[in-house]
Amino acid sequence: MRLIYRLFIGILALAVIAPLSAYAQTLIREIHIQGAERIEPETIQSYMDIKVGDPMTREMLDAGLKSLFATGLFADVTLSQQGSALVVDVLENPVINQIAFEGNDKIEDSALLAEIQMRPRQVFTRTRVQSDVSRLYQVYRRSGRFSVGIEPKVIKLDQNRIDLVFEIQEGDVTKVESIRFVGNKRFDDDRLRSEISTKESAWYRFISSDDRYDPDRMAYDQELLRRFYLAHGYADFRILSAVSELSDERDRFFMTFTVEEGKRYRVGEVSINSQLRNFEPSVLRPEINIKTGEWYNADYVQESIDNLTNALGDRQYAFVNVRPDVQRNREENTVDLVFNIDETPRVFVERIEVNGNMRTLDKVVRREFELVEGDPFNKSKLAKSEQNIRNLDFFETAEVTTKPGSAPDKTVVEVDVSEKSTGELSIGAGFSTNDGPLADFRIRERNLLGKGQDLSLATVVAGKRTEFDVSFTEPYFLDRDVSAGFSAFHMTRDYQDESSYDQRRTGGGVHMGYPLSERWRQGLRYRMERNEITDVQSDASRFIRGQEGKRDTSALSQSLTYDSRDSTIFPTEGLLYWLNAEVAGLGGDAKYVSGKTGVSYYYPVFDQVVLNAMAETGIIEGYSDTDVQINERYYLGGSTLRGFESAGVGPRDLTTGDALGGQVFYRGTLESSFPIGLPSELGISGHVFGDVGTLTELDDNGPEIQDEASLRASLGFGLSWRSPFGPVRADFAVPVSKEDFDQEEHFRFNFGTRF
């Protein structure tokens, strides 16, 4: 029995092993390639990496099959065994004869072809088509068309060729219908909308693309909101969510930012903690811009870091890192600032690479860097450089990164940018009490020929004024941080109502400017112009009739400004100071010296309540026995002193009523802006104000001239509206201190827009 059992097991093993052994020992004697049309059989065999004499194993056949599919040349492949022969059946992918686009009106064929990978005479594969369709969708979405439909079509030709056609339904531009904020209490929606780059759709934005939805722009908007709140003392500010919803019709987006403002902090203690050996940190105290008791401002903290880094560099401490430590005291709503200074490993900038700039020259980007090749690497300067590039406003995105260099102590700085349109076309219309109905037209290119140069042409036509201007500015003259340029102008002005004459000015000049610090800027200008006093009425003042005719002016002027305002359009906090001086007499007829200085301060009193205090004074004097002429004097009234007409205050010829202007003025304004209870999205604010000022002194004098240096004052209120058509403002003012010969004006209205 045991013998029979052993015999059965042996027979069974032989039956199983013998075929496997035979299969394993089968060698490939022949390879037959079937279905090949364009590709040589030897080439197909080389792709498989299988040759005659190799064992015909399942693993080898699977590997050969995968290799053939990986080439992308075949739509189908079959490997089969016929005795000792390997049969390879292939179905080749077709070759693309030509690529066409249908239905695309907004984007040219050449631009679309540049975005896809497939080309004529290449092998067609479905994987590549799907990839190219995805890229085309991205192109249209970058231009704001999210309702686009793209369908690839294949037209079969002879010899296994095809025409590939992308049928495109572009659809309308997908605009941002509304931008809403949830959780904001300190600043209303209008104010926050003014701080971000994306804008709500409006009919007058037909030139701009700011109202098109862009995911990258939305991410940038979140960073702008964060910077805005941190600059106003909200150190705990967070963006809880940023959601964009596409309508069912796929024609508009609804954006919602949910924020948590947190508490507003003042600055507590400010100190410096230095880890540098044999260094006294107290010498750096003047470099810190933020003081105890002020509202916390992240911008000032960054400025202080830059100042400390530069000051240490001047003291030969090149490899340092300045880190702010913000310690919150939530019970007292204060933050203590500690600037930690320590040494960093010695690393140098090996090179700077600029990528993505198709039109803008490399040097335009490079000159914004605080670092150059060979400098010690510094994170603060690198971050400042990235912000400088973004501030150019030449690029949709700008990102600065680093990668290892050719040695451990070297690093490579990479700048990746994405360019945007820098040309501007603006058309304006409006009405003002001074000029009547007006219209303006402006063409501007801020990045001329990719060199960063600014060229503009503007014209204004109004009821009482016409103006034509052309200007050009090179921001980095002779590759230095000095702006330089020229301008030319021609303008006419109707002063018949005020002083019984018309004025024509034609001229031009050159200008230059340079920064003195982060907030201080100096400007210089030379101008040459011809002034003409024309159409003087026969019954005009003799002091005006005597000045009829032409007068040439050659003048050199300077301007010094300091600006710490949080916004140049709708400021709520900060200070603006200016000092202007001019000397005429470098040739020409006019010989005078003038100076004007002023300050405007904004202070947030309560939520959405802003107090503005402004003061300004000026003086002009002739020399070399030359009097100051009527076209060179100051005038006061209208928008500069509400409650009085334009040129309604100051020296006047009582026999004719003509305003003669003055050589000394001073004025001041105290105004409070506040909400009036209407929904914040309407953008309507109320204002109460008080204006004071006076205008006096003339070189010419006579018994018929009335000139009083007494103080004039007015009180009033007004309404302003940030309308879709531009800012609108109406003021009502009543003089409370005046002279009998002053000309009053109780109501003023201004409306204007540029889009």
MOFENSUL-V221305 format. One record per residue. N is the residue number from 1. PHI is phi in whole degrees, 0 to 359 (NA if undefined). PSI is psi in degrees with one decimal (none if undefined). BURIAL is 1 if it has 16 or more other C-alpha atoms within 10 Angstrom, else 0. Layout:
n = [N:N]
phi = [PHI:PHI]
psi = [PSI:PSI]
burial = [BURIAL:BURIAL]
//
This chain:
n = [1:2:3:4:5:6:7:8:9:10:11:12:13:14:15:16:17:18:19:20:21:22:23:24:25:26:27:28:29:30:31:32:33:34:35:36:37:38:39:40:41:42:43:44:45:46:47:48:49:50:51:52:53:54:55:56:57:58:59:60:61:62:63:64:65:66:67:68:69:70:71:72:73:74:75:76:77:78:79:80:81:82:83:84:85:86:87:88:89:90:91:92:93:94:95:96:97:98:99:100:101:102:103:104:105:106:107:108:109:110:111:112:113:114:115:116:117:118:119:120:121:122:123:124:125:126:127:128:129:130:131:132:133:134:135:136:137:138:139:140:141:142:143:144:145:146:147:148:149:150:151:152:153:154:155:156:157:158:159:160:161:162:163:164:165:166:167:168:169:170:171:172:173:174:175:176:177:178:179:180:181:182:183:184:185:186:187:188:189:190:191:192:193:194:195:196:197:198:199:200:201:202:203:204:205:206:207:208:209:210:211:212:213:214:215:216:217:218:219:220:221:222:223:224:225:226:227:228:229:230:231:232:233:234:235:236:237:238:239:240:241:242:243:244:245:246:247:248:249:250:251:252:253:254:255:256:257:258:259:260:261:262:263:264:265:266:267:268:269:270:271:272:273:274:275:276:277:278:279:280:281:282:283:284:285:286:287:288:289:290:291:292:293:294:295:296:297:298:299:300:301:302:303:304:305:306:307:308:309:310:311:312:313:314:315:316:317:318:319:320:321:322:323:324:325:326:327:328:329:330:331:332:333:334:335:336:337:338:339:340:341:342:343:344:345:346:347:348:349:350:351:352:353:354:355:356:357:358:359:360:361:362:363:364:365:366:367:368:369:370:371:372:373:374:375:376:377:378:379:380:381:382:383:384:385:386:387:388:389:390:391:392:393:394:395:396:397:398:399:400:401:402:403:404:405:406:407:408:409:410:411:412:413:414:415:416:417:418:419:420:421:422:423:424:425:426:427:428:429:430:431:432:433:434:435:436:437:438:439:440:441:442:443:444:445:446:447:448:449:450:451:452:453:454:455:456:457:458:459:460:461:462:463:464:465:466:467:468:469:470:471:472:473:474:475:476:477:478:479:480:481:482:483:484:485:486:487:488:489:490:491:492:493:494:495:496:497:498:499:500:501:502:503:504:505:506:507:508:509:510:511:512:513:514:515:516:517:518:519:520:521:522:523:524:525:526:527:528:529:530:531:532:533:534:535:536:537:538:539:540:541:542:543:544:545:546:547:548:549:550:551:552:553:554:555:556:557:558:559:560:561:562:563:564:565:566:567:568:569:570:571:572:573:574:575:576:577:578:579:580:581:582:583:584:585:586:587:588:589:590:591:592:593:594:595:596:597:598:599:600:601:602:603:604:605:606:607:608:609:610:611:612:613:614:615:616:617:618:619:620:621:622:623:624:625:626:627:628:629:630:631:632:633:634:635:636:637:638:639:640:641:642:643:644:645:646:647:648:649:650:651:652:653:654:655:656:657:658:659:660:661:662:663:664:665:666:667:668:669:670:671:672:673:674:675:676:677:678:679:680:681:682:683:684:685:686:687:688:689:690:691:692:693:694:695:696:697:698:699:700:701:702:703:704:705:706:707:708:709:710:711:712:713:714:715:716:717:718:719:720:721:722:723:724:725:726:727:728:729:730:731:732:733:734:735:736:737:738:739:740:741:742:743:744:745:746:747:748:749:750:751:752:753:754:755]
phi = [NA:296:294:295:297:295:295:295:296:295:296:297:296:295:293:275:285:299:297:298:294:293:296:295:270:289:254:283:263:215:231:249:258:236:95:287:243:265:265:293:304:297:293:298:296:291:296:287:61:236:226:299:104:286:292:270:257:296:298:292:294:297:294:294:297:295:295:293:296:292:290:75:268:234:279:208:217:229:246:220:254:234:67:262:256:256:255:246:260:236:237:289:292:288:260:283:279:206:241:227:236:233:92:269:253:274:236:291:302:298:291:291:296:292:272:266:267:288:220:303:74:267:281:279:222:293:297:293:298:298:295:291:298:297:293:294:300:296:299:290:289:295:270:90:251:270:265:294:235:232:228:279:238:247:250:282:239:285:58:57:246:219:256:255:239:262:272:239:249:293:71:275:294:273:269:271:289:209:234:238:234:240:96:275:242:287:238:282:300:299:295:291:297:289:268:260:275:283:237:287:294:207:298:277:263:293:271:277:249:292:265:266:287:216:302:295:294:295:296:294:299:297:293:296:297:298:296:297:291:295:285:249:96:266:289:264:300:220:260:287:198:224:240:239:247:267:294:300:279:60:242:200:246:238:255:225:253:258:239:233:291:75:276:262:248:260:279:268:278:236:218:238:244:252:259:282:284:57:227:263:292:297:291:266:304:296:279:269:276:256:242:299:96:282:295:298:220:296:296:294:297:294:298:295:299:298:297:296:297:294:296:293:297:295:264:70:258:281:257:229:231:254:240:276:248:262:250:275:244:288:288:259:56:230:232:264:249:238:267:271:241:218:279:238:302:284:228:243:280:282:199:240:247:249:235:92:272:278:247:288:293:304:294:295:281:298:289:275:281:279:240:228:304:98:286:297:290:216:295:296:293:293:296:295:296:298:293:300:294:294:293:299:63:263:232:293:225:212:229:249:229:235:216:300:268:283:216:301:262:231:224:251:260:249:242:251:235:231:286:225:292:244:275:228:236:234:234:232:209:177:208:220:296:290:254:77:293:217:217:222:222:219:240:216:236:272:224:297:56:73:262:79:278:244:233:219:228:222:217:230:235:224:300:240:206:230:208:230:224:224:215:220:225:259:289:231:290:56:58:238:283:223:273:211:184:218:212:219:209:212:214:233:216:264:249:299:291:275:220:65:208:246:233:233:235:223:177:190:187:237:216:209:205:203:280:266:198:299:242:265:217:245:228:231:209:239:226:230:214:246:257:233:265:231:52:289:292:295:260:287:301:296:287:266:300:289:251:293:128:261:209:264:234:236:222:243:227:223:223:233:228:230:224:240:292:282:203:275:265:233:290:235:201:119:225:235:236:219:220:240:219:214:234:249:138:278:103:79:264:284:220:204:232:228:211:214:218:194:214:228:237:245:220:282:280:228:300:66:247:239:254:238:242:226:217:209:215:204:212:223:223:274:216:58:60:248:278:285:274:296:281:257:280:273:226:224:134:72:288:272:205:293:100:231:294:301:59:274:239:119:306:213:278:289:285:245:81:283:283:250:77:214:250:223:217:210:206:208:219:233:224:241:249:205:287:246:96:280:306:298:293:288:71:256:232:256:217:235:209:224:244:226:168:202:221:206:74:219:289:283:207:189:295:277:271:257:221:237:271:293:283:256:211:212:234:192:217:201:232:232:223:275:282:298:263:123:291:236:215:230:233:237:224:233:296:248:214:202:254:297:272:290:260:269:209:275:239:229:222:225:216:199:209:218:221]
psi = [-43.3:-36.2:-40.2:-39.4:-43.4:-38.3:-38.6:-43.3:-40.4:-41.9:-41.4:-43.3:-39.7:-36.8:-31.2:-45.3:-34.9:-48.8:-40.7:-39.8:-37.9:-41.1:-42.5:-27.3:-2.8:125.1:148.0:117.9:-27.7:151.1:120.3:123.1:123.9:141.7:-4.9:133.5:-56.7:-29.3:132.9:141.8:-37.3:-35.7:-43.0:-41.7:-35.7:-32.4:-36.3:-26.6:37.9:135.4:164.2:134.4:-16.8:148.0:142.3:82.3:156.7:-38.0:-41.3:-40.2:-39.8:-41.2:-39.5:-38.7:-44.7:-37.1:-40.0:-42.9:-33.5:-20.5:-22.9:9.6:-12.8:137.8:-30.6:146.9:134.4:131.2:127.1:156.2:130.3:92.9:-122.6:11.3:142.1:121.3:124.4:111.9:124.3:149.1:107.4:143.0:146.2:164.3:139.4:123.0:-50.8:159.8:131.2:156.3:135.4:138.0:-3.0:113.3:-31.9:-27.0:129.3:156.6:-41.6:-37.0:-39.3:-40.5:-33.8:-20.4:-23.2:163.0:-32.1:149.3:157.7:146.5:5.4:163.6:133.7:131.7:147.4:-32.3:-43.1:-36.6:-45.9:-39.3:-42.0:-35.6:-41.0:-39.4:-38.7:-37.4:-41.5:-39.6:-46.3:-34.4:-31.2:-28.5:6.6:14.5:91.3:-9.0:11.7:145.7:129.9:124.9:120.3:136.8:142.3:126.2:114.1:138.1:178.7:168.3:34.3:42.7:158.0:156.6:131.6:121.8:127.0:110.1:122.6:130.5:100.0:-36.5:179.8:161.4:132.8:105.2:165.1:108.6:-43.4:150.9:118.1:153.4:136.9:132.3:-3.7:125.9:-39.6:-38.3:136.5:172.0:-39.7:-42.9:-43.1:-34.9:-34.1:-16.6:-16.8:164.2:-29.0:139.2:155.5:149.0:138.0:155.0:-29.9:3.8:26.0:-18.2:-39.4:158.0:13.3:-18.6:12.3:139.5:134.3:118.4:-39.1:-39.1:-36.2:-38.7:-38.4:-37.4:-37.0:-39.3:-38.0:-40.6:-42.8:-44.5:-39.2:-47.9:-39.5:-29.5:-12.2:16.1:2.5:80.9:-19.9:8.5:138.2:147.5:109.7:-36.3:153.0:110.0:136.0:124.1:130.0:132.4:161.8:-31.4:-4.5:32.2:-1.8:154.2:151.4:116.6:135.6:123.7:121.4:118.7:158.6:105.1:-40.4:-169.0:157.3:130.8:145.0:161.7:129.5:-118.1:143.7:124.0:165.3:128.1:109.4:133.7:7.8:137.7:139.4:40.6:131.8:110.2:-17.2:-23.2:-13.1:-2.9:-40.1:-15.4:-8.7:121.1:-15.2:136.1:157.7:134.1:-17.7:160.5:139.6:134.5:112.9:-30.2:-41.4:-35.0:-44.0:-38.5:-39.5:-39.6:-44.5:-43.6:-43.1:-42.2:-44.3:-41.0:-39.8:-36.4:-38.1:-24.4:19.6:21.0:81.1:-32.2:76.1:157.3:124.9:117.8:125.9:136.2:111.4:113.6:112.6:139.2:92.9:-21.2:-39.2:0.8:47.2:159.7:134.3:134.2:127.0:118.9:106.5:128.3:121.8:164.5:151.5:161.2:149.9:107.9:137.0:154.5:116.1:-48.1:163.1:124.9:131.5:124.8:147.5:-7.4:101.7:-33.9:-41.2:131.2:149.6:-40.4:-25.4:-36.2:-44.2:-36.2:-10.0:-6.0:139.1:-8.8:152.9:167.3:131.9:-15.0:154.9:136.0:137.0:122.2:-39.7:-44.1:-32.6:-43.2:-39.8:-36.8:-42.3:-40.4:-37.4:-41.4:-42.3:-35.6:-17.7:-30.6:31.6:-13.2:144.1:-45.2:150.3:118.9:130.2:123.8:168.7:153.9:158.6:145.1:-161.2:-8.3:160.0:-27.1:20.3:147.5:150.9:129.9:125.1:136.3:116.4:119.2:156.9:115.1:155.7:170.2:134.8:5.3:144.0:134.9:119.0:138.9:131.3:155.9:152.8:-168.5:138.8:155.7:-35.1:-50.0:-8.6:-156.6:142.5:156.0:143.5:155.7:132.2:134.3:131.5:139.4:115.5:-10.2:63.9:124.1:24.2:11.5:2.2:9.2:153.1:120.2:130.2:149.5:125.9:149.4:142.4:130.7:120.8:172.4:-36.2:10.4:138.5:146.3:136.0:129.0:144.0:136.7:152.8:135.7:129.4:112.0:-22.0:78.4:128.7:33.9:33.2:161.9:60.8:121.9:143.7:149.4:-170.5:164.0:155.4:147.4:158.9:126.6:151.4:150.9:135.8:110.2:24.0:-41.4:-36.3:-45.9:14.9:33.4:165.8:155.1:139.6:129.4:131.2:130.9:-163.6:-178.7:177.3:151.4:159.5:156.5:156.3:149.1:140.5:-29.4:-165.5:-36.1:-13.3:139.8:141.1:138.2:145.2:145.9:141.5:133.4:149.5:123.0:159.6:124.1:135.6:123.9:114.9:169.0:40.9:128.8:150.3:-27.2:19.2:165.0:144.6:-24.3:-19.0:-41.5:-34.0:-11.7:8.8:139.3:-165.7:150.0:125.2:139.8:129.7:112.7:147.2:129.6:160.6:152.9:138.0:125.3:149.1:127.9:113.7:17.7:150.5:-16.3:139.7:-16.0:-55.3:73.3:144.4:-10.9:143.5:-178.0:140.9:125.2:142.7:147.0:115.0:139.1:147.7:141.5:122.8:143.1:5.7:55.9:172.7:-172.1:-32.5:137.9:103.0:164.7:129.8:154.2:144.1:133.8:150.8:169.2:141.8:126.3:132.7:133.5:123.8:111.3:-54.4:-175.3:117.3:13.3:118.3:133.5:131.1:125.4:128.2:141.1:141.2:146.0:155.1:156.9:144.9:135.1:140.0:163.1:170.1:42.2:28.3:126.5:153.5:126.4:168.1:-31.5:-8.3:-10.9:168.9:155.2:149.1:138.4:172.6:-124.9:-20.3:-16.0:89.6:148.9:-11.7:150.1:164.4:129.6:28.2:-8.6:143.4:-176.6:138.8:143.0:111.6:-22.5:-29.4:-18.4:7.2:135.5:136.1:-5.0:175.6:171.3:-8.1:132.3:156.7:149.4:160.4:156.1:138.7:117.0:141.1:131.3:139.9:156.6:153.8:15.7:-7.7:160.6:136.9:-29.5:-15.5:-23.0:29.9:128.4:155.2:157.9:140.4:142.2:161.3:129.9:141.5:156.0:170.9:159.7:131.5:174.9:134.0:147.5:-46.9:147.4:160.0:167.6:-24.8:-6.9:127.3:120.2:111.2:130.6:14.4:156.9:130.8:147.4:152.9:155.8:146.9:-179.5:163.5:171.3:141.4:149.0:122.7:77.8:162.9:-17.8:0.1:174.0:135.3:135.5:138.8:132.7:143.0:124.1:148.6:123.2:134.8:-10.8:120.4:171.9:158.4:-30.9:-1.8:148.9:120.1:154.3:112.7:-31.7:133.7:141.9:132.3:134.0:130.8:156.6:156.7:128.6:none]
burial = [0:0:0:0:0:0:0:0:0:0:0:0:0:0:0:0:0:0:0:0:0:0:0:0:0:1:1:1:0:0:1:0:1:0:0:0:0:0:0:0:1:0:0:1:1:0:1:1:0:1:0:0:0:0:1:1:0:0:0:0:1:0:0:1:1:0:1:1:1:0:0:1:1:1:0:0:1:0:0:0:0:0:0:1:1:1:1:1:1:1:0:1:1:1:1:1:1:0:1:0:1:0:0:0:0:0:0:0:0:0:0:1:1:0:0:1:0:1:1:0:0:0:1:1:1:0:0:0:1:0:0:1:1:0:1:1:1:0:1:1:1:0:1:1:1:1:1:1:1:1:0:0:0:0:0:0:0:0:0:0:1:1:1:1:1:1:1:1:0:1:1:0:1:1:1:1:1:0:1:0:1:0:0:0:0:0:0:1:1:1:1:1:1:0:1:1:0:1:1:1:1:0:0:0:0:0:0:0:1:1:1:1:1:1:0:0:1:1:0:1:1:1:0:1:1:1:1:1:1:1:1:1:1:1:1:1:1:1:1:0:0:0:0:1:0:1:0:0:0:1:1:1:1:1:1:1:1:1:1:1:1:1:0:1:1:1:1:1:0:1:1:1:1:1:0:0:0:0:0:0:0:0:0:0:0:0:1:1:0:1:0:0:0:0:1:1:1:1:1:0:1:1:1:1:1:1:1:1:1:1:1:1:0:0:0:0:0:1:1:1:1:1:0:1:0:0:0:1:0:0:0:0:0:1:1:1:1:1:1:1:1:0:0:0:0:0:1:1:1:1:0:1:0:1:0:0:1:0:0:1:0:0:0:1:1:1:1:1:1:1:1:1:0:0:0:1:1:1:0:1:1:1:1:1:1:1:1:1:1:1:0:0:1:1:1:0:1:1:0:1:0:0:0:0:1:0:0:0:0:1:1:1:1:1:1:1:1:0:1:0:0:1:0:0:1:1:1:1:1:1:1:1:0:1:1:0:1:1:1:1:1:1:0:1:1:1:1:1:0:1:1:1:1:1:1:1:1:1:1:1:1:1:0:1:1:1:1:1:1:1:1:1:1:1:1:1:0:0:0:0:0:1:1:1:1:1:1:1:1:1:1:1:1:1:1:1:0:1:1:1:1:1:1:1:1:1:1:1:1:1:1:1:1:1:0:0:0:0:0:0:1:1:1:1:1:1:1:1:1:1:1:1:1:1:1:1:0:0:0:1:1:0:1:1:1:0:1:1:0:0:1:1:1:1:1:1:1:1:1:1:1:1:1:1:1:1:0:0:0:0:1:1:1:1:1:1:1:1:1:1:1:1:1:1:1:0:0:0:0:1:1:1:1:1:1:1:1:1:1:1:1:1:1:1:0:0:0:1:1:1:1:1:1:1:1:1:1:1:1:1:1:1:0:0:0:0:1:1:1:1:1:1:1:1:1:1:1:1:1:1:1:1:1:1:1:1:1:1:1:1:1:1:1:0:0:0:1:1:1:1:1:1:1:1:1:1:1:1:1:1:1:1:1:1:1:0:0:0:0:0:0:0:1:1:1:1:1:1:1:1:1:1:1:1:1:1:1:1:0:0:0:0:0:0:1:1:1:1:0:0:0:1:1:1:1:1:1:1:1:1:1:0:0:1:1:1:1:1:1:1:1:1:1:1:1:0:0:1:1:0:1:1:1:1:1:1:1:1:1:1:1:1:1:1:1]
//
